[in-house]
């Protein structure tokens, strides 16, 4: 769980920094980069949620 919190914090920092760089430079590749990071983070979060749900289901059965 601690690893997820650290990864989440790093995700927020990376997305925030890339959006800030976009606001300074107006280079759209930074927005694309932040969107890719956000999508990857959400996919990893979804995988962990599914694994936790399967673990709970395995305990019940």
Phi, psi and omega per residue, in radians:
X1 nan -0.633 3.114
X2 -1.112 -0.657 3.131
X3 -1.103 -0.707 3.119
X4 -1.110 -0.691 3.124
X5 -1.155 -0.709 3.118
X6 -1.151 -0.782 3.105
X7 -1.102 -0.661 3.096
X8 -1.127 -0.732 3.108
X9 -1.130 -0.736 3.103
X10 -1.126 -0.632 3.104
X11 -1.100 -0.811 -3.137
X12 -1.110 -0.727 3.129
X13 -1.121 -0.766 -3.111
X14 -1.143 -0.772 3.129
X15 -1.149 -0.764 3.121
X16 -1.095 -0.724 3.136
X17 -1.161 -0.724 -3.125
X18 -1.216 -0.604 3.060
X19 -1.185 -0.664 3.099
X20 -1.122 -0.712 3.099
X21 -1.128 -0.656 3.083
X22 -1.080 -0.747 -3.120
X23 -1.122 -0.516 3.126
X24 -1.413 -0.783 -3.015
X25 -1.678 -0.346 -3.057
X26 1.050 0.478 3.092
X27 -1.644 2.036 -3.002
X28 -1.189 -0.268 3.132
X29 -1.154 -0.439 3.088
X30 -1.215 -0.605 3.051
X31 -1.179 -0.716 3.098
X32 -1.096 -0.714 3.107
X33 -1.100 -0.773 -3.140
X34 -1.164 -0.631 3.103
X35 -1.155 -0.691 3.105
X36 -1.142 -0.724 3.105
X37 -1.099 -0.766 -3.130
X38 -1.108 -0.758 3.113
X39 -1.086 -0.776 3.125
X40 -1.091 -0.728 3.109
X41 -1.110 -0.712 3.115
X42 -1.176 -0.640 3.094
X43 -1.137 -0.769 3.111
X44 -1.111 -0.717 3.092
X45 -1.079 -0.742 3.118
X46 -1.093 -0.711 3.103
X47 -1.084 -0.770 3.133
X48 -1.135 -0.689 3.127
X49 -1.117 -0.740 3.110
X50 -1.115 -0.743 3.115
X51 -1.109 -0.705 3.092
X52 -1.129 -0.696 3.127
X53 -1.157 -0.721 3.099
X54 -1.120 -0.630 3.104
X55 -1.126 -0.772 3.102
X56 -1.114 -0.695 3.129
X57 -1.166 -0.655 3.129
X58 -1.172 -0.574 3.113
X59 -1.199 -0.676 -3.123
X60 -1.200 -0.685 -3.085
X61 -1.432 nan nan
